């Protein structure tokens, strides 16, 4: 899953694709490089980020989704807002990626249930503005697993079908560096919930710290690849990445070796 942030302030590619024509070219390049999914987002969810009004979010993402709808790659919309979900599904997206797991907007679950699209339910506590203060766990793996189980049950109780659901442990969302590392080591236990598992590790700060680099976020692709391959070996089915070309080439080698 290639990441296409049509935002001025995303943590690693903010401002790069804000002009729709550059975003569309970047999306086509991701498709040509071998992405299976392109995840289009119009609101940064980095720690401390301010919410973006849904109409502004839609003005950023809808032209990009409309232009990419025929590129034979599945499109997902990275949003917490029900009206943006609807507009994106109408424009050609087939997957909803909601970092709030359908909790931020009370109308979101009904949209996903009615449209029958795939939905990624990610683990987070609070909102991007408040989550850093909520990173408190005795056993982060067991707790994230349990909270994801409750999140899935809530979505199902609102009419979403189990066959629509994928899950994501939410690396960097209400977790500190040690939590992220423990969660990655214990990923198999989250995968054992039995749903397709998305891992969003790309360029996250804890990987930069582990790799010893002090550079900017867009200089963390080597660390991201190492962590991504580990995630695949421990139950992940989708890697959400900024560097599609490098990841696809690494995966070809990995698949040739592992069968
Ligand atoms: N991480 C980010 C955004 N959306 N969605 C899922 N399912 N999993 C993630 O880990 C995830 C996500 C944050 O990364 P990015 O989109 O690069 O940055 P920003 O939120 O600043 O736009």
Boltz pocket constraint, residues with backbone or C-beta under 6 A from the ligand:
constraints:
  - pocket:
      binder: B
      contacts: [[A, 3], [A, 5], [A, 7], [A, 9], [A, 10], [A, 11], [A, 12], [A, 13], [A, 41], [A, 43], [A, 44], [A, 45], [A, 46], [A, 78], [A, 97], [A, 98], [A, 99], [A, 120], [A, 122], [A, 168], [A, 170], [A, 171], [A, 198], [A, 199], [A, 200], [A, 201], [A, 202], [A, 240]]
      max_distance: 6.0
